[in-house]
Amino acid sequence: MVRERADKMMQGLGESILLDSDDIFVAPGPLSIRAERVLASYNKVGDNAIAVPGCPPQFTPPNARLHVHKVLEEPVYPTITFGLEPLVRAVQCMSPNVDVLGGACDIVSNAGSLYKLFLFLENNLSFTARMDMEWQPSSKDETKGVMLVQSWKGDPSSQFSVGYGGRFTEATCHFPKDLPETLQNSYSHHRVLYYELGGLRMAVHCEADGYYSPELPPSPPVSPKLSKAVPASKGSRFSVLMVDDDDPVSEELPVVSSDTLAVTFPCGPATPVPAANLVEIKTFDARKVNCKHDVCTDAKFKLFIRHTPDSQLYFGRTLQLYEAGHDSGVFSGGLSVNNVTARLQQWEADNQKELGRLVGFLQRICTLAAEHASRGNTRLSLILPGTQHCDPVKLAHLDRSAKLYVRTDGVAFLPESL
């Protein structure tokens, strides 16, 4: 599988540029995520189909021991022909004043790509990663535009999931029964965030496991305000976060569906739940490690290191964390959901240099992407070498340079209509 993945990773890639991660501009601090807001939310409800706004399932931590079986088969995921089309269409519905492709943003990415890039810059990326990119000019000047980033769509390792984490989430996260059937049967919940870091304006796609709020009724956190062109069923108990009561609502459907993506609006007005209640669920094998930073000395697990998920939570702006260890699929009950707001603020303060390198690295890639676009090459791929769990001696001699390739595989992120 490792060799097959490595060979497939290089398919469709042309000329390359070496990017020395030790020789990049470090953006000056202090650096902090600013101007944060939720632009849109949606659920994937089928192949090339989304529901706007989206509603995550409600997470209920188990009070007693919970035994789940290992996932052995390949999970079924909806097919989305153009990976970033759901993000753009959802924003058109819910934040029509924000043109993410027309000058409002410098980068449109998923949170996973940002934190993998951060892990690479701090030498903690375990396995080699590929990120695909596309430069979208925002004017006749090819040097001005937005860089689109998404995870490598053809990654074999993303096509299967083996373990207990998926089953645990299935057993503890459920949609409220009074949700529309379309949402109850949906596959996953997604948010589109806007924030700024070191002068870079970003639209960031995040996937949420669920939401947790013991003091609030089980109503969906849907946010932010819908466009006035989106219809609302006034008889429904569901509403959209931050809707103004005085705003008139048009009964006309917005024209956002396309030949490649169906957009529906099954959820009407309701009790809002803050997006701050979204929760990240992290499971791990308790036999391998009994402390976040310990390395197990058992020969079977000697290479296992469990890194804290702080960088993932930081870029995904998730403030609730539930961590549960298991022994062969048996999870302990009675664990608490932790609010990690203060912890992420401290993480930000402790990682100023690394955040500065990340901003500098992203700025460099944007410059190179614009230069390639001026020569007619708008599609690129970034290969980030992982440590492959090397010991310190091997790691010292490992080539840690990233490479930016011209991509010739023909995969487009957006339809021509966008």
Contacts in CASP RR format, 6 or more apart in sequence:
PFRMAT RR
TARGET T0000
AUTHOR 0000-0000-0000
METHOD contacts of the structure
MODEL  1
MVRERADKMMQGLGESILLDSDDIFVAPGPLSIRAERVLASYNKVGDNAI
AVPGCPPQFTPPNARLHVHKVLEEPVYPTITFGLEPLVRAVQCMSPNVDV
LGGACDIVSNAGSLYKLFLFLENNLSFTARMDMEWQPSSKDETKGVMLVQ
SWKGDPSSQFSVGYGGRFTEATCHFPKDLPETLQNSYSHHRVLYYELGGL
RMAVHCEADGYYSPELPPSPPVSPKLSKAVPASKGSRFSVLMVDDDDPVS
EELPVVSSDTLAVTFPCGPATPVPAANLVEIKTFDARKVNCKHDVCTDAK
FKLFIRHTPDSQLYFGRTLQLYEAGHDSGVFSGGLSVNNVTARLQQWEAD
NQKELGRLVGFLQRICTLAAEHASRGNTRLSLILPGTQHCDPVKLAHLDR
SAKLYVRTDGVAFLPESL
1 156 0 8 1.000
1 157 0 8 1.000
4 156 0 8 1.000
5 155 0 8 1.000
5 156 0 8 1.000
5 157 0 8 1.000
6 128 0 8 1.000
8 154 0 8 1.000
8 156 0 8 1.000
9 128 0 8 1.000
9 130 0 8 1.000
9 152 0 8 1.000
9 155 0 8 1.000
9 383 0 8 1.000
11 409 0 8 1.000
12 407 0 8 1.000
12 408 0 8 1.000
12 409 0 8 1.000
13 381 0 8 1.000
13 383 0 8 1.000
13 405 0 8 1.000
13 406 0 8 1.000
13 407 0 8 1.000
13 408 0 8 1.000
13 409 0 8 1.000
14 405 0 8 1.000
14 406 0 8 1.000
14 407 0 8 1.000
14 408 0 8 1.000
15 405 0 8 1.000
15 406 0 8 1.000
16 403 0 8 1.000
16 404 0 8 1.000
16 405 0 8 1.000
16 406 0 8 1.000
17 368 0 8 1.000
17 403 0 8 1.000
17 404 0 8 1.000
18 401 0 8 1.000
18 402 0 8 1.000
18 403 0 8 1.000
19 361 0 8 1.000
19 364 0 8 1.000
19 365 0 8 1.000
19 382 0 8 1.000
19 401 0 8 1.000
19 402 0 8 1.000
19 403 0 8 1.000
19 404 0 8 1.000
20 401 0 8 1.000
21 120 0 8 1.000
21 121 0 8 1.000
21 357 0 8 1.000
21 361 0 8 1.000
21 400 0 8 1.000
21 401 0 8 1.000
21 402 0 8 1.000
22 400 0 8 1.000
24 357 0 8 1.000
24 360 0 8 1.000
24 361 0 8 1.000
24 364 0 8 1.000
25 360 0 8 1.000
25 363 0 8 1.000
25 364 0 8 1.000
26 353 0 8 1.000
26 356 0 8 1.000
26 357 0 8 1.000
26 360 0 8 1.000
27 198 0 8 1.000
27 199 0 8 1.000
27 355 0 8 1.000
27 356 0 8 1.000
27 357 0 8 1.000
27 359 0 8 1.000
27 360 0 8 1.000
27 363 0 8 1.000
28 356 0 8 1.000
29 198 0 8 1.000
29 352 0 8 1.000
29 356 0 8 1.000
30 352 0 8 1.000
31 197 0 8 1.000
31 198 0 8 1.000
31 348 0 8 1.000
31 352 0 8 1.000
31 355 0 8 1.000
31 356 0 8 1.000
31 359 0 8 1.000
32 197 0 8 1.000
32 348 0 8 1.000
33 195 0 8 1.000
33 196 0 8 1.000
33 197 0 8 1.000
33 314 0 8 1.000
33 317 0 8 1.000
33 348 0 8 1.000
34 195 0 8 1.000
34 196 0 8 1.000
34 197 0 8 1.000
35 194 0 8 1.000
35 195 0 8 1.000
35 196 0 8 1.000
36 193 0 8 1.000
36 194 0 8 1.000
36 195 0 8 1.000
36 317 0 8 1.000
37 193 0 8 1.000
37 194 0 8 1.000
37 195 0 8 1.000
37 224 0 8 1.000
38 191 0 8 1.000
38 192 0 8 1.000
38 193 0 8 1.000
38 194 0 8 1.000
38 223 0 8 1.000
38 224 0 8 1.000
38 241 0 8 1.000
38 275 0 8 1.000
39 90 0 8 1.000
39 91 0 8 1.000
39 94 0 8 1.000
39 95 0 8 1.000
39 98 0 8 1.000
39 100 0 8 1.000
39 192 0 8 1.000
39 193 0 8 1.000
39 194 0 8 1.000
39 203 0 8 1.000
39 224 0 8 1.000
40 52 0 8 1.000
40 53 0 8 1.000
40 87 0 8 1.000
40 90 0 8 1.000
40 91 0 8 1.000
40 93 0 8 1.000
40 94 0 8 1.000
40 95 0 8 1.000
40 191 0 8 1.000
40 192 0 8 1.000
40 224 0 8 1.000
41 52 0 8 1.000
41 53 0 8 1.000
41 54 0 8 1.000
41 55 0 8 1.000
41 90 0 8 1.000
41 94 0 8 1.000
41 189 0 8 1.000
41 190 0 8 1.000
41 191 0 8 1.000
41 192 0 8 1.000
41 222 0 8 1.000
41 223 0 8 1.000
42 50 0 8 1.000
42 51 0 8 1.000
42 52 0 8 1.000
42 53 0 8 1.000
42 54 0 8 1.000
42 86 0 8 1.000
42 90 0 8 1.000
42 189 0 8 1.000
42 190 0 8 1.000
43 50 0 8 1.000
43 51 0 8 1.000
43 54 0 8 1.000
43 55 0 8 1.000
43 183 0 8 1.000
43 186 0 8 1.000
43 187 0 8 1.000
43 188 0 8 1.000
43 189 0 8 1.000
43 190 0 8 1.000
44 50 0 8 1.000
44 78 0 8 1.000
44 80 0 8 1.000
44 86 0 8 1.000
44 186 0 8 1.000
44 187 0 8 1.000
44 188 0 8 1.000
44 190 0 8 1.000
45 51 0 8 1.000
45 78 0 8 1.000
45 182 0 8 1.000
45 183 0 8 1.000
45 185 0 8 1.000
45 186 0 8 1.000
45 187 0 8 1.000
45 264 0 8 1.000
46 78 0 8 1.000
46 186 0 8 1.000
46 187 0 8 1.000
47 78 0 8 1.000
47 79 0 8 1.000
47 80 0 8 1.000
48 78 0 8 1.000
48 79 0 8 1.000
48 80 0 8 1.000
48 81 0 8 1.000
48 260 0 8 1.000
48 261 0 8 1.000
48 262 0 8 1.000
49 78 0 8 1.000
49 261 0 8 1.000
49 262 0 8 1.000
49 263 0 8 1.000
49 264 0 8 1.000
50 86 0 8 1.000
50 89 0 8 1.000
50 90 0 8 1.000
50 261 0 8 1.000
50 262 0 8 1.000
50 263 0 8 1.000
50 264 0 8 1.000
51 182 0 8 1.000
51 183 0 8 1.000
51 186 0 8 1.000
51 263 0 8 1.000
51 264 0 8 1.000
51 265 0 8 1.000
51 266 0 8 1.000
51 267 0 8 1.000
52 89 0 8 1.000
52 90 0 8 1.000
52 93 0 8 1.000
52 94 0 8 1.000
52 230 0 8 1.000
52 256 0 8 1.000
52 263 0 8 1.000
52 264 0 8 1.000
52 265 0 8 1.000
53 90 0 8 1.000
53 93 0 8 1.000
53 94 0 8 1.000
53 222 0 8 1.000
53 223 0 8 1.000
53 226 0 8 1.000
53 240 0 8 1.000
53 267 0 8 1.000
54 183 0 8 1.000
54 189 0 8 1.000
54 190 0 8 1.000
54 220 0 8 1.000
54 222 0 8 1.000
54 267 0 8 1.000
55 175 0 8 1.000
55 179 0 8 1.000
55 183 0 8 1.000
55 189 0 8 1.000
55 220 0 8 1.000
55 221 0 8 1.000
55 222 0 8 1.000
55 238 0 8 1.000
55 267 0 8 1.000
56 173 0 8 1.000
56 189 0 8 1.000
56 208 0 8 1.000
56 209 0 8 1.000
56 210 0 8 1.000
56 211 0 8 1.000
56 220 0 8 1.000
56 221 0 8 1.000
56 278 0 8 1.000
57 173 0 8 1.000
57 174 0 8 1.000
57 175 0 8 1.000
57 189 0 8 1.000
57 210 0 8 1.000
57 211 0 8 1.000
58 173 0 8 1.000
58 174 0 8 1.000
58 175 0 8 1.000
58 176 0 8 1.000
58 210 0 8 1.000
58 211 0 8 1.000
58 212 0 8 1.000
58 218 0 8 1.000
59 172 0 8 1.000
59 173 0 8 1.000
59 209 0 8 1.000
59 210 0 8 1.000
59 211 0 8 1.000
59 212 0 8 1.000
59 279 0 8 1.000
59 281 0 8 1.000
59 322 0 8 1.000
59 337 0 8 1.000
60 172 0 8 1.000
60 173 0 8 1.000
60 174 0 8 1.000
61 172 0 8 1.000
61 212 0 8 1.000
61 322 0 8 1.000
61 333 0 8 1.000
61 334 0 8 1.000
61 335 0 8 1.000
61 336 0 8 1.000
61 337 0 8 1.000
62 171 0 8 1.000
62 172 0 8 1.000
62 331 0 8 1.000
62 333 0 8 1.000
62 334 0 8 1.000
63 333 0 8 1.000
63 334 0 8 1.000
64 333 0 8 1.000
64 334 0 8 1.000
65 330 0 8 1.000
65 331 0 8 1.000
65 332 0 8 1.000
65 333 0 8 1.000
66 168 0 8 1.000
66 171 0 8 1.000
66 172 0 8 1.000
66 330 0 8 1.000
66 331 0 8 1.000
66 333 0 8 1.000
67 329 0 8 1.000
67 330 0 8 1.000
67 331 0 8 1.000
68 164 0 8 1.000
68 165 0 8 1.000
68 167 0 8 1.000
68 168 0 8 1.000
68 170 0 8 1.000
68 171 0 8 1.000
68 329 0 8 1.000
68 331 0 8 1.000
69 164 0 8 1.000
69 167 0 8 1.000
69 329 0 8 1.000
70 162 0 8 1.000
70 163 0 8 1.000
70 164 0 8 1.000
70 167 0 8 1.000
70 329 0 8 1.000
71 161 0 8 1.000
71 162 0 8 1.000
71 163 0 8 1.000
71 164 0 8 1.000
71 165 0 8 1.000
71 166 0 8 1.000
71 167 0 8 1.000
72 162 0 8 1.000
74 159 0 8 1.000
74 160 0 8 1.000
74 161 0 8 1.000
75 160 0 8 1.000
75 161 0 8 1.000
77 187 0 8 1.000
78 187 0 8 1.000
80 86 0 8 1.000
80 261 0 8 1.000
81 260 0 8 1.000
81 261 0 8 1.000
81 415 0 8 1.000
82 260 0 8 1.000
82 261 0 8 1.000
82 412 0 8 1.000
82 413 0 8 1.000
82 414 0 8 1.000
82 415 0 8 1.000
83 150 0 8 1.000
83 153 0 8 1.000
83 413 0 8 1.000
83 414 0 8 1.000
84 108 0 8 1.000
84 148 0 8 1.000
84 150 0 8 1.000
84 205 0 8 1.000
84 413 0 8 1.000
84 414 0 8 1.000
85 258 0 8 1.000
85 260 0 8 1.000
85 261 0 8 1.000
85 413 0 8 1.000
85 414 0 8 1.000
85 415 0 8 1.000
85 418 0 8 1.000
86 190 0 8 1.000
86 261 0 8 1.000
87 100 0 8 1.000
87 108 0 8 1.000
87 190 0 8 1.000
87 192 0 8 1.000
87 203 0 8 1.000
87 205 0 8 1.000
88 100 0 8 1.000
88 101 0 8 1.000
88 414 0 8 1.000
88 418 0 8 1.000
89 256 0 8 1.000
89 257 0 8 1.000
89 258 0 8 1.000
89 261 0 8 1.000
89 263 0 8 1.000
90 190 0 8 1.000
90 192 0 8 1.000
90 263 0 8 1.000
91 98 0 8 1.000
91 100 0 8 1.000
91 192 0 8 1.000
91 203 0 8 1.000
92 227 0 8 1.000
92 254 0 8 1.000
92 256 0 8 1.000
93 226 0 8 1.000
93 227 0 8 1.000
93 230 0 8 1.000
93 254 0 8 1.000
93 256 0 8 1.000
93 263 0 8 1.000
93 265 0 8 1.000
94 224 0 8 1.000
94 225 0 8 1.000
94 226 0 8 1.000
94 227 0 8 1.000
94 230 0 8 1.000
95 224 0 8 1.000
95 225 0 8 1.000
95 227 0 8 1.000
96 227 0 8 1.000
96 229 0 8 1.000
98 104 0 8 1.000
98 194 0 8 1.000
98 203 0 8 1.000
100 108 0 8 1.000
100 146 0 8 1.000
100 203 0 8 1.000
101 108 0 8 1.000
101 136 0 8 1.000
101 138 0 8 1.000
101 146 0 8 1.000
101 414 0 8 1.000
101 418 0 8 1.000
102 138 0 8 1.000
102 145 0 8 1.000
102 146 0 8 1.000
103 138 0 8 1.000
103 145 0 8 1.000
103 146 0 8 1.000
104 194 0 8 1.000
104 201 0 8 1.000
104 203 0 8 1.000
105 146 0 8 1.000
105 194 0 8 1.000
105 201 0 8 1.000
105 202 0 8 1.000
105 203 0 8 1.000
106 145 0 8 1.000
106 146 0 8 1.000
106 147 0 8 1.000
106 200 0 8 1.000
106 201 0 8 1.000
106 202 0 8 1.000
106 366 0 8 1.000
107 146 0 8 1.000
107 147 0 8 1.000
107 149 0 8 1.000
107 200 0 8 1.000
107 201 0 8 1.000
107 202 0 8 1.000
107 203 0 8 1.000
107 362 0 8 1.000
107 366 0 8 1.000
108 146 0 8 1.000
108 147 0 8 1.000
108 148 0 8 1.000
108 149 0 8 1.000
108 202 0 8 1.000
108 203 0 8 1.000
108 204 0 8 1.000
108 205 0 8 1.000
109 147 0 8 1.000
109 148 0 8 1.000
109 149 0 8 1.000
109 150 0 8 1.000
109 202 0 8 1.000
109 203 0 8 1.000
109 204 0 8 1.000
109 205 0 8 1.000
110 149 0 8 1.000
110 150 0 8 1.000
110 151 0 8 1.000
110 204 0 8 1.000
110 205 0 8 1.000
110 206 0 8 1.000
111 204 0 8 1.000
111 205 0 8 1.000
111 206 0 8 1.000
111 312 0 8 1.000
111 315 0 8 1.000
111 316 0 8 1.000
111 317 0 8 1.000
112 151 0 8 1.000
112 312 0 8 1.000
112 315 0 8 1.000
112 316 0 8 1.000
113 131 0 8 1.000
113 149 0 8 1.000
113 150 0 8 1.000
113 151 0 8 1.000
114 204 0 8 1.000
114 315 0 8 1.000
114 358 0 8 1.000
115 311 0 8 1.000
115 312 0 8 1.000
115 314 0 8 1.000
115 315 0 8 1.000
115 316 0 8 1.000
116 125 0 8 1.000
116 129 0 8 1.000
116 131 0 8 1.000
116 384 0 8 1.000
117 131 0 8 1.000
117 358 0 8 1.000
117 361 0 8 1.000
117 362 0 8 1.000
117 384 0 8 1.000
118 311 0 8 1.000
118 315 0 8 1.000
118 354 0 8 1.000
118 355 0 8 1.000
118 358 0 8 1.000
119 125 0 8 1.000
119 307 0 8 1.000
119 311 0 8 1.000
120 129 0 8 1.000
120 384 0 8 1.000
120 385 0 8 1.000
120 386 0 8 1.000
120 402 0 8 1.000
121 354 0 8 1.000
121 357 0 8 1.000
121 358 0 8 1.000
121 361 0 8 1.000
122 351 0 8 1.000
122 354 0 8 1.000
123 387 0 8 1.000
123 395 0 8 1.000
123 400 0 8 1.000
124 307 0 8 1.000
124 387 0 8 1.000
125 384 0 8 1.000
125 385 0 8 1.000
125 386 0 8 1.000
125 387 0 8 1.000
126 386 0 8 1.000
126 387 0 8 1.000
126 388 0 8 1.000
126 389 0 8 1.000
127 157 0 8 1.000
127 386 0 8 1.000
127 388 0 8 1.000
128 383 0 8 1.000
128 384 0 8 1.000
128 385 0 8 1.000
128 386 0 8 1.000
128 388 0 8 1.000
129 152 0 8 1.000
129 383 0 8 1.000
129 384 0 8 1.000
129 386 0 8 1.000
130 152 0 8 1.000
130 155 0 8 1.000
130 381 0 8 1.000
130 382 0 8 1.000
130 383 0 8 1.000
130 384 0 8 1.000
131 149 0 8 1.000
131 150 0 8 1.000
131 151 0 8 1.000
131 152 0 8 1.000
131 381 0 8 1.000
131 382 0 8 1.000
131 384 0 8 1.000
132 149 0 8 1.000
132 150 0 8 1.000
132 151 0 8 1.000
132 152 0 8 1.000
132 153 0 8 1.000
132 379 0 8 1.000
132 380 0 8 1.000
132 381 0 8 1.000
132 382 0 8 1.000
132 407 0 8 1.000
132 411 0 8 1.000
132 413 0 8 1.000
133 147 0 8 1.000
133 148 0 8 1.000
133 149 0 8 1.000
133 365 0 8 1.000
133 369 0 8 1.000
133 379 0 8 1.000
133 380 0 8 1.000
133 381 0 8 1.000
133 382 0 8 1.000
133 407 0 8 1.000
134 147 0 8 1.000
134 148 0 8 1.000
134 378 0 8 1.000
134 379 0 8 1.000
134 380 0 8 1.000
134 412 0 8 1.000
134 413 0 8 1.000
134 414 0 8 1.000
135 142 0 8 1.000
135 145 0 8 1.000
135 146 0 8 1.000
135 147 0 8 1.000
135 148 0 8 1.000
135 369 0 8 1.000
135 370 0 8 1.000
135 372 0 8 1.000
135 373 0 8 1.000
135 378 0 8 1.000
135 379 0 8 1.000
135 380 0 8 1.000
136 145 0 8 1.000
136 146 0 8 1.000
136 147 0 8 1.000
136 148 0 8 1.000
136 378 0 8 1.000
136 414 0 8 1.000
137 144 0 8 1.000
137 145 0 8 1.000
137 373 0 8 1.000
137 378 0 8 1.000
138 144 0 8 1.000
138 145 0 8 1.000
138 146 0 8 1.000
139 145 0 8 1.000
142 370 0 8 1.000
142 373 0 8 1.000
142 374 0 8 1.000
143 370 0 8 1.000
143 371 0 8 1.000
143 373 0 8 1.000
143 374 0 8 1.000
144 370 0 8 1.000
145 370 0 8 1.000
147 365 0 8 1.000
147 366 0 8 1.000
147 369 0 8 1.000
148 413 0 8 1.000
148 414 0 8 1.000
150 413 0 8 1.000
151 158 0 8 1.000
152 158 0 8 1.000
152 381 0 8 1.000
153 411 0 8 1.000
164 283 0 8 1.000
164 326 0 8 1.000
164 329 0 8 1.000
164 331 0 8 1.000
165 281 0 8 1.000
165 283 0 8 1.000
166 283 0 8 1.000
167 329 0 8 1.000
168 281 0 8 1.000
168 283 0 8 1.000
168 324 0 8 1.000
168 326 0 8 1.000
168 331 0 8 1.000
169 209 0 8 1.000
169 281 0 8 1.000
172 281 0 8 1.000
173 209 0 8 1.000
173 210 0 8 1.000
173 281 0 8 1.000
175 183 0 8 1.000
175 184 0 8 1.000
175 186 0 8 1.000
176 218 0 8 1.000
176 219 0 8 1.000
176 220 0 8 1.000
177 184 0 8 1.000
178 237 0 8 1.000
179 220 0 8 1.000
179 238 0 8 1.000
179 267 0 8 1.000
180 266 0 8 1.000
180 267 0 8 1.000
181 266 0 8 1.000
182 264 0 8 1.000
182 266 0 8 1.000
183 220 0 8 1.000
183 266 0 8 1.000
183 267 0 8 1.000
188 207 0 8 1.000
189 207 0 8 1.000
189 208 0 8 1.000
189 210 0 8 1.000
190 205 0 8 1.000
190 206 0 8 1.000
190 207 0 8 1.000
190 208 0 8 1.000
191 205 0 8 1.000
191 206 0 8 1.000
191 207 0 8 1.000
191 208 0 8 1.000
191 223 0 8 1.000
191 275 0 8 1.000
191 278 0 8 1.000
192 203 0 8 1.000
192 204 0 8 1.000
192 205 0 8 1.000
192 206 0 8 1.000
193 202 0 8 1.000
193 203 0 8 1.000
193 204 0 8 1.000
193 205 0 8 1.000
193 206 0 8 1.000
193 316 0 8 1.000
193 317 0 8 1.000
194 201 0 8 1.000
194 202 0 8 1.000
194 203 0 8 1.000
194 204 0 8 1.000
195 202 0 8 1.000
195 204 0 8 1.000
195 317 0 8 1.000
196 202 0 8 1.000
197 355 0 8 1.000
197 358 0 8 1.000
197 359 0 8 1.000
198 356 0 8 1.000
198 359 0 8 1.000
199 359 0 8 1.000
200 359 0 8 1.000
200 362 0 8 1.000
200 363 0 8 1.000
204 315 0 8 1.000
204 316 0 8 1.000
204 317 0 8 1.000
206 316 0 8 1.000
206 317 0 8 1.000
206 318 0 8 1.000
208 278 0 8 1.000
208 279 0 8 1.000
208 280 0 8 1.000
208 318 0 8 1.000
209 278 0 8 1.000
209 279 0 8 1.000
209 280 0 8 1.000
209 281 0 8 1.000
210 278 0 8 1.000
210 279 0 8 1.000
210 281 0 8 1.000
211 220 0 8 1.000
211 221 0 8 1.000
211 273 0 8 1.000
211 277 0 8 1.000
211 278 0 8 1.000
211 279 0 8 1.000
211 320 0 8 1.000
212 277 0 8 1.000
212 279 0 8 1.000
212 320 0 8 1.000
212 322 0 8 1.000
212 337 0 8 1.000
213 273 0 8 1.000
213 274 0 8 1.000
213 277 0 8 1.000
216 271 0 8 1.000
216 273 0 8 1.000
216 277 0 8 1.000
217 271 0 8 1.000
219 237 0 8 1.000
219 238 0 8 1.000
219 270 0 8 1.000
219 271 0 8 1.000
219 272 0 8 1.000
219 273 0 8 1.000
220 238 0 8 1.000
220 267 0 8 1.000
220 270 0 8 1.000
220 273 0 8 1.000
221 241 0 8 1.000
221 272 0 8 1.000
221 273 0 8 1.000
221 274 0 8 1.000
221 275 0 8 1.000
221 277 0 8 1.000
221 278 0 8 1.000
222 238 0 8 1.000
222 239 0 8 1.000
222 240 0 8 1.000
222 241 0 8 1.000
222 267 0 8 1.000
222 270 0 8 1.000
222 272 0 8 1.000
223 240 0 8 1.000
223 241 0 8 1.000
223 242 0 8 1.000
223 272 0 8 1.000
223 275 0 8 1.000
224 240 0 8 1.000
224 241 0 8 1.000
224 242 0 8 1.000
225 240 0 8 1.000
225 241 0 8 1.000
225 242 0 8 1.000
225 243 0 8 1.000
225 244 0 8 1.000
226 232 0 8 1.000
226 240 0 8 1.000
226 243 0 8 1.000
227 254 0 8 1.000
228 247 0 8 1.000
228 248 0 8 1.000
228 249 0 8 1.000
228 250 0 8 1.000
229 250 0 8 1.000
229 252 0 8 1.000
229 253 0 8 1.000
229 254 0 8 1.000
230 249 0 8 1.000
230 250 0 8 1.000
230 253 0 8 1.000
230 254 0 8 1.000
230 265 0 8 1.000
231 249 0 8 1.000
231 250 0 8 1.000
231 251 0 8 1.000
231 252 0 8 1.000
231 253 0 8 1.000
231 265 0 8 1.000
232 239 0 8 1.000
232 240 0 8 1.000
232 249 0 8 1.000
232 268 0 8 1.000
232 269 0 8 1.000
233 268 0 8 1.000
233 269 0 8 1.000
234 268 0 8 1.000
234 269 0 8 1.000
235 268 0 8 1.000
235 269 0 8 1.000
236 267 0 8 1.000
236 268 0 8 1.000
236 269 0 8 1.000
236 270 0 8 1.000
237 270 0 8 1.000
237 271 0 8 1.000
238 267 0 8 1.000
238 268 0 8 1.000
238 269 0 8 1.000
238 270 0 8 1.000
238 271 0 8 1.000
239 268 0 8 1.000
239 269 0 8 1.000
239 270 0 8 1.000
239 271 0 8 1.000
239 272 0 8 1.000
240 267 0 8 1.000
240 268 0 8 1.000
240 269 0 8 1.000
240 270 0 8 1.000
240 272 0 8 1.000
241 272 0 8 1.000
241 273 0 8 1.000
241 274 0 8 1.000
241 275 0 8 1.000
242 272 0 8 1.000
243 269 0 8 1.000
243 272 0 8 1.000
253 265 0 8 1.000
256 263 0 8 1.000
257 263 0 8 1.000
258 415 0 8 1.000
258 417 0 8 1.000
259 415 0 8 1.000
259 417 0 8 1.000
260 415 0 8 1.000
261 415 0 8 1.000
276 319 0 8 1.000
276 320 0 8 1.000
277 320 0 8 1.000
278 318 0 8 1.000
278 319 0 8 1.000
278 320 0 8 1.000
279 318 0 8 1.000
279 320 0 8 1.000
279 321 0 8 1.000
279 322 0 8 1.000
279 337 0 8 1.000
280 309 0 8 1.000
280 312 0 8 1.000
280 313 0 8 1.000
280 318 0 8 1.000
280 320 0 8 1.000
280 321 0 8 1.000
280 322 0 8 1.000
281 322 0 8 1.000
281 324 0 8 1.000
282 309 0 8 1.000
282 321 0 8 1.000
282 322 0 8 1.000
282 323 0 8 1.000
282 324 0 8 1.000
283 323 0 8 1.000
283 324 0 8 1.000
283 325 0 8 1.000
283 326 0 8 1.000
283 331 0 8 1.000
284 306 0 8 1.000
284 323 0 8 1.000
284 324 0 8 1.000
284 325 0 8 1.000
284 326 0 8 1.000
285 325 0 8 1.000
285 326 0 8 1.000
285 327 0 8 1.000
286 325 0 8 1.000
286 326 0 8 1.000
286 327 0 8 1.000
287 301 0 8 1.000
287 327 0 8 1.000
288 296 0 8 1.000
288 298 0 8 1.000
288 301 0 8 1.000
288 304 0 8 1.000
288 306 0 8 1.000
289 295 0 8 1.000
289 296 0 8 1.000
289 301 0 8 1.000
289 304 0 8 1.000
289 305 0 8 1.000
289 306 0 8 1.000
292 306 0 8 1.000
292 307 0 8 1.000
292 308 0 8 1.000
293 306 0 8 1.000
293 308 0 8 1.000
294 306 0 8 1.000
295 302 0 8 1.000
295 304 0 8 1.000
295 305 0 8 1.000
296 302 0 8 1.000
296 304 0 8 1.000
303 389 0 8 1.000
305 389 0 8 1.000
309 321 0 8 1.000
310 340 0 8 1.000
310 343 0 8 1.000
310 344 0 8 1.000
310 347 0 8 1.000
311 347 0 8 1.000
311 351 0 8 1.000
312 318 0 8 1.000
313 319 0 8 1.000
313 321 0 8 1.000
313 340 0 8 1.000
313 344 0 8 1.000
314 344 0 8 1.000
314 347 0 8 1.000
314 348 0 8 1.000
319 339 0 8 1.000
319 340 0 8 1.000
319 341 0 8 1.000
319 344 0 8 1.000
320 337 0 8 1.000
320 338 0 8 1.000
320 339 0 8 1.000
320 340 0 8 1.000
321 337 0 8 1.000
321 338 0 8 1.000
321 340 0 8 1.000
322 335 0 8 1.000
322 336 0 8 1.000
322 337 0 8 1.000
322 338 0 8 1.000
323 335 0 8 1.000
323 338 0 8 1.000
324 331 0 8 1.000
324 332 0 8 1.000
324 333 0 8 1.000
324 335 0 8 1.000
325 331 0 8 1.000
325 332 0 8 1.000
348 355 0 8 1.000
365 382 0 8 1.000
365 404 0 8 1.000
368 380 0 8 1.000
368 404 0 8 1.000
369 378 0 8 1.000
369 380 0 8 1.000
372 378 0 8 1.000
372 380 0 8 1.000
372 406 0 8 1.000
377 406 0 8 1.000
379 406 0 8 1.000
379 407 0 8 1.000
379 408 0 8 1.000
379 409 0 8 1.000
379 410 0 8 1.000
379 411 0 8 1.000
379 412 0 8 1.000
380 404 0 8 1.000
380 405 0 8 1.000
380 406 0 8 1.000
380 407 0 8 1.000
381 404 0 8 1.000
381 405 0 8 1.000
381 407 0 8 1.000
382 402 0 8 1.000
382 403 0 8 1.000
382 404 0 8 1.000
382 405 0 8 1.000
383 402 0 8 1.000
383 403 0 8 1.000
383 405 0 8 1.000
384 402 0 8 1.000
385 398 0 8 1.000
385 399 0 8 1.000
385 400 0 8 1.000
385 401 0 8 1.000
385 402 0 8 1.000
386 398 0 8 1.000
387 395 0 8 1.000
387 398 0 8 1.000
390 398 0 8 1.000
END
